Amino acid sequence: MYRFSNTVIGFLNLFTLLASIPIIGAGLWMAKSSTTCVNFLQMPLLVIGFVVLVVSLAGFIGACFRVAWALWVYLVVMLCLIGTLLGLTIFGLVVTGPGGGVDVPGRNYREYRLGDYSPWLRNRVGDPQYWSTIRNCIIGSSTCAKITSWGPLDYLERDMTPIQSGCCKPPTACTYNTAVVVAATVQDPDCYRWSNAPTMLCYDCDSCKAGVLENIRTNWHKISVLCIVVLVLLIGIYSIGCCAFRNARRAETDYPHGENRMSKVRPRWDYYWWRWWHDFKEWLY
């Protein structure tokens, strides 16, 4: 167990150390990208990449060279990561619980209502500056251009994404035949926000914001499942790291003339030189 736990934690951290490089690269690439949507992910990617890099480096050095203080830092940061990830997972599941849309009679797509989503998500899209960024992103992605050639039969038979359903058309219940509509009839406010202009459509409608939130909700659920898997792996790595830390603490009491178990006695000055030389030879061979 003395060698096994250190070897396993060393290889695991070497793998995560190498994996952090493309994460950081992706974050830097997104920071320079002109696409507005991509910039939403640059900060989380950079933070995750740098944290994984530092933690993996500390774990790799501590496990391979049996440096107790490096493993101690590694375990403390790993414990913080586990706690943070657990909190984010629970928060994500609670926030993205409500929603899901409603079926439209005679249609294959669903429509989404802003009031069905959690207040925290509604407040996010309610910020004019935040929504302006998302709105420009939707326009630039040409999402609505994909259904401009649809005929009446297509709207009856084909499915739509949440953003297409909320942003690219008025609500199905809207009617614009003034000869039929009675003056006292109350329609959805989104019916009056709709415009045929390609740069307007229903981008300022509540249904469009609800469609965006449905996309966030779906993706966040997938991320939450991934977070649960990562949590299980991190807890396993943390357990192995505790064994490696114990091994490193034991290794600090080793001495060439026998085993020194007097942990309260300071080693002689030449011990640190011998320890460095011993680790250097092991690294070479």
C-alpha positions as CSV (number, residue, x, y, z in Angstrom):
1,M,0.0,0.0,0.0
2,Y,3.0,2.3,0.6
3,R,3.9,2.3,-3.1
4,F,0.5,1.6,-4.6
5,S,-1.4,4.7,-3.3
6,N,1.4,7.1,-4.2
7,T,1.7,5.6,-7.7
8,V,-2.1,5.7,-8.4
9,I,-2.5,9.3,-7.1
10,G,0.6,10.3,-9.1
11,F,-0.8,8.9,-12.4
12,L,-4.3,10.3,-11.7
13,N,-3.0,13.8,-11.1
14,L,-0.6,13.6,-14.2
15,F,-3.7,12.8,-16.3
16,T,-5.7,15.7,-14.8
17,L,-2.7,18.0,-15.2
18,L,-2.5,17.3,-18.9
19,A,-6.3,17.6,-19.2
20,S,-6.2,21.1,-17.7
21,I,-4.1,22.4,-20.6
22,P,-6.8,22.1,-23.3
23,I,-9.4,23.5,-20.8
24,I,-7.3,26.6,-20.3
25,G,-6.6,26.9,-24.1
26,A,-10.3,26.7,-24.8
27,G,-11.0,29.5,-22.3
28,L,-8.3,31.7,-23.8
29,W,-9.7,31.0,-27.3
30,M,-13.2,32.0,-26.2
31,A,-11.9,35.2,-24.6
32,K,-10.6,36.3,-28.0
33,S,-13.6,35.1,-29.9
34,S,-15.9,37.7,-31.5
35,T,-19.0,35.5,-30.9
36,T,-21.0,36.9,-28.0
37,C,-22.4,33.6,-26.8
38,V,-19.0,32.0,-26.3
39,N,-17.9,34.7,-23.9
40,F,-20.3,33.4,-21.3
41,L,-18.2,30.3,-20.7
42,Q,-14.7,31.8,-20.8
43,M,-14.4,32.7,-17.1
44,P,-15.7,29.4,-15.7
45,L,-13.4,27.5,-18.1
46,L,-10.4,29.5,-17.1
47,V,-11.1,29.2,-13.4
48,I,-11.7,25.4,-13.6
49,G,-8.6,24.9,-15.8
50,F,-6.3,26.8,-13.5
51,V,-7.7,25.2,-10.3
52,V,-7.3,21.8,-11.8
53,L,-3.8,22.6,-13.0
54,V,-2.6,23.8,-9.5
55,V,-4.3,21.0,-7.6
56,S,-3.0,18.4,-10.0
57,L,0.5,19.8,-9.8
58,A,0.5,19.8,-6.0
59,G,-0.9,16.3,-5.9
60,F,1.6,15.0,-8.5
61,I,4.6,16.5,-6.7
62,G,3.4,15.3,-3.3
63,A,2.6,11.8,-4.4
64,C,5.7,11.1,-6.5
65,F,8.3,12.8,-4.2
66,R,6.4,12.1,-1.0
67,V,6.3,15.8,-0.1
68,A,3.9,16.0,2.8
69,W,3.1,19.7,2.7
70,A,2.3,19.5,-1.0
71,L,-0.1,16.7,-0.4
72,W,-1.6,18.6,2.5
73,V,-2.3,21.6,0.3
74,Y,-3.7,19.2,-2.4
75,L,-6.1,17.5,0.1
76,V,-7.3,20.8,1.5
77,V,-8.0,22.3,-2.0
78,M,-9.6,19.0,-3.1
79,L,-11.9,19.1,-0.1
80,C,-12.9,22.6,-1.0
81,L,-13.5,21.6,-4.6
82,I,-15.7,18.7,-3.5
83,G,-17.7,20.9,-1.2
84,T,-18.1,23.6,-3.9
85,L,-19.1,21.1,-6.6
86,L,-21.6,19.5,-4.2
87,G,-23.2,22.9,-3.5
88,L,-23.3,23.9,-7.2
89,T,-24.9,20.5,-8.0
90,I,-27.7,20.9,-5.4
91,F,-28.2,24.5,-6.4
92,G,-28.5,23.6,-10.0
93,L,-31.0,20.8,-9.4
94,V,-33.2,23.1,-7.2
95,V,-33.1,26.1,-9.6
96,T,-33.8,24.1,-12.8
97,G,-36.5,22.0,-11.2
98,P,-39.6,24.1,-12.5
99,G,-40.3,24.5,-16.2
100,G,-40.5,22.1,-19.1
101,G,-43.1,23.8,-21.4
102,V,-46.6,22.8,-22.4
103,D,-48.0,20.9,-25.3
104,V,-49.8,22.7,-28.1
105,P,-52.9,20.9,-29.4
106,G,-52.4,19.7,-32.9
107,R,-48.7,20.6,-33.0
108,N,-45.5,18.7,-32.5
109,Y,-43.7,21.5,-30.7
110,R,-44.1,22.8,-27.2
111,E,-44.4,26.4,-26.0
112,Y,-42.8,27.8,-22.9
113,R,-44.0,30.3,-20.3
114,L,-41.7,32.5,-18.4
115,G,-43.7,32.2,-15.1
116,D,-43.1,28.5,-15.0
117,Y,-39.4,28.9,-14.2
118,S,-37.6,29.7,-11.0
119,P,-37.4,33.4,-9.8
120,W,-33.6,33.2,-9.9
121,L,-33.5,32.3,-13.6
122,R,-36.2,34.9,-14.4
123,N,-34.2,37.6,-12.8
124,R,-31.2,36.7,-14.9
125,V,-33.0,37.1,-18.2
126,G,-34.9,40.1,-16.8
127,D,-31.6,42.1,-16.7
128,P,-31.8,44.3,-19.8
129,Q,-28.0,44.2,-20.4
130,Y,-27.8,40.5,-20.0
131,W,-30.8,39.9,-22.3
132,S,-29.4,42.3,-24.9
133,T,-26.3,40.1,-25.1
134,I,-28.4,36.9,-25.4
135,R,-30.7,38.6,-28.0
136,N,-27.7,39.5,-30.2
137,C,-26.4,36.0,-29.9
138,I,-29.7,34.5,-31.1
139,I,-29.9,36.9,-34.0
140,G,-26.3,36.1,-35.0
141,S,-26.8,32.4,-34.8
142,S,-29.5,32.5,-37.6
143,T,-31.7,30.2,-35.5
144,C,-34.9,31.7,-36.9
145,A,-33.6,31.7,-40.5
146,K,-33.9,27.9,-40.5
147,I,-37.7,28.1,-40.3
148,T,-38.4,31.1,-42.5
149,S,-39.1,28.8,-45.5
150,W,-41.7,26.7,-43.6
151,G,-45.2,26.5,-44.9
152,P,-48.4,26.1,-42.8
153,L,-48.1,22.3,-43.0
154,D,-44.6,22.4,-41.6
155,Y,-45.8,24.3,-38.5
156,L,-48.4,21.5,-38.0
157,E,-46.0,18.5,-38.5
158,R,-42.5,19.6,-37.6
159,D,-40.9,20.1,-34.2
160,M,-39.0,23.2,-33.0
161,T,-36.3,23.9,-30.5
162,P,-37.3,25.9,-27.4
163,I,-35.6,29.0,-28.8
164,Q,-37.3,28.6,-32.2
165,S,-40.7,28.1,-30.5
166,G,-40.4,31.1,-28.3
167,C,-38.3,33.6,-30.4
168,C,-39.1,32.9,-34.0
169,K,-42.9,33.0,-34.0
170,P,-45.8,34.5,-32.0
171,P,-47.6,32.3,-29.5
172,T,-49.9,29.9,-31.3
173,A,-53.0,31.3,-29.6
174,C,-52.4,34.7,-31.1
175,T,-54.8,35.9,-33.9
176,Y,-54.2,38.9,-36.0
177,N,-57.5,38.9,-38.1
178,T,-59.0,42.2,-36.9
179,A,-62.3,41.2,-38.5
180,V,-62.6,38.2,-36.1
181,V,-61.0,39.6,-33.0
182,V,-63.4,41.2,-30.6
183,A,-62.2,44.4,-29.0
184,A,-62.8,43.0,-25.5
185,T,-60.7,39.9,-26.2
186,V,-57.5,39.8,-24.2
187,Q,-54.5,38.2,-25.9
188,D,-51.1,37.2,-24.6
189,P,-48.9,40.4,-24.3
190,D,-46.4,38.6,-26.6
191,C,-48.9,38.8,-29.4
192,Y,-48.4,42.6,-29.4
193,R,-44.6,42.3,-29.1
194,W,-44.4,40.2,-32.3
195,S,-43.0,41.9,-35.5
196,N,-42.4,40.5,-39.0
197,A,-39.1,42.4,-39.1
198,P,-36.2,39.9,-39.2
199,T,-34.3,41.8,-36.5
200,M,-37.4,42.0,-34.2
201,L,-39.6,38.9,-34.6
202,C,-40.4,37.8,-31.0
203,Y,-36.9,38.4,-29.5
204,D,-38.4,40.7,-26.8
205,C,-41.2,38.3,-25.9
206,D,-41.4,36.5,-22.6
207,S,-41.8,33.3,-24.6
208,C,-38.4,33.9,-26.1
209,K,-36.9,34.3,-22.6
210,A,-38.7,31.2,-21.5
211,G,-37.2,29.3,-24.5
212,V,-33.7,30.4,-23.6
213,L,-34.3,29.3,-20.0
214,E,-35.6,25.9,-21.2
215,N,-32.3,25.5,-23.0
216,I,-30.4,26.5,-19.9
217,R,-32.5,24.1,-17.8
218,T,-31.9,21.1,-20.1
219,N,-28.2,21.7,-20.3
220,W,-27.9,22.4,-16.6
221,H,-29.6,19.0,-15.9
222,K,-27.0,17.3,-18.0
223,I,-24.2,19.1,-16.2
224,S,-25.7,18.2,-12.9
225,V,-25.6,14.5,-13.8
226,L,-21.9,14.9,-14.9
227,C,-21.2,16.7,-11.6
228,I,-22.5,13.8,-9.7
229,V,-20.2,11.4,-11.6
230,V,-17.3,13.8,-11.1
231,L,-18.1,14.0,-7.3
232,V,-17.9,10.3,-7.0
233,L,-14.5,10.2,-8.8
234,L,-13.2,13.1,-6.7
235,I,-14.2,11.4,-3.5
236,G,-12.3,8.3,-4.6
237,I,-9.2,10.3,-5.6
238,Y,-9.4,12.2,-2.3
239,S,-9.5,8.9,-0.3
240,I,-6.4,7.6,-2.2
241,G,-4.8,11.0,-1.6
242,C,-5.3,10.6,2.1
243,C,-3.3,7.3,2.0
244,A,-0.6,9.0,-0.1
245,F,-0.4,11.8,2.5
246,R,0.0,9.3,5.3
247,N,2.7,7.5,3.4
248,A,4.5,10.8,2.8
249,R,4.4,11.6,6.5
250,R,5.8,8.2,7.4
251,A,8.6,8.7,4.8
252,E,9.7,11.9,6.5
253,T,10.8,9.8,9.5
254,D,13.0,7.4,7.5
255,Y,16.7,7.6,8.1
256,P,19.6,5.7,6.4
257,H,20.8,4.2,9.7
258,G,17.5,2.8,10.7
259,E,13.8,3.7,11.2
260,N,13.2,6.8,13.3
261,R,9.7,6.8,14.9
262,M,10.4,9.7,17.3
263,S,8.2,12.2,15.5
264,K,8.7,14.9,18.1
265,V,12.5,14.9,17.6
266,R,13.9,17.2,15.0
267,P,16.1,15.4,12.4
268,R,19.8,16.4,12.1
269,W,20.9,19.0,9.5
270,D,22.3,16.3,7.1
271,Y,18.9,14.5,7.0
272,Y,17.4,17.0,4.5
273,W,20.4,16.6,2.2
274,W,20.1,12.8,2.4
275,R,16.4,13.0,1.8
276,W,16.8,15.1,-1.3
277,W,19.6,12.8,-2.7
278,H,17.4,9.7,-2.0
279,D,14.4,11.2,-3.8
280,F,16.6,12.3,-6.7
281,K,18.0,8.8,-7.2
282,E,14.5,7.3,-7.1
283,W,13.4,9.8,-9.7
284,L,16.3,8.8,-12.0
285,Y,15.8,5.1,-11.7
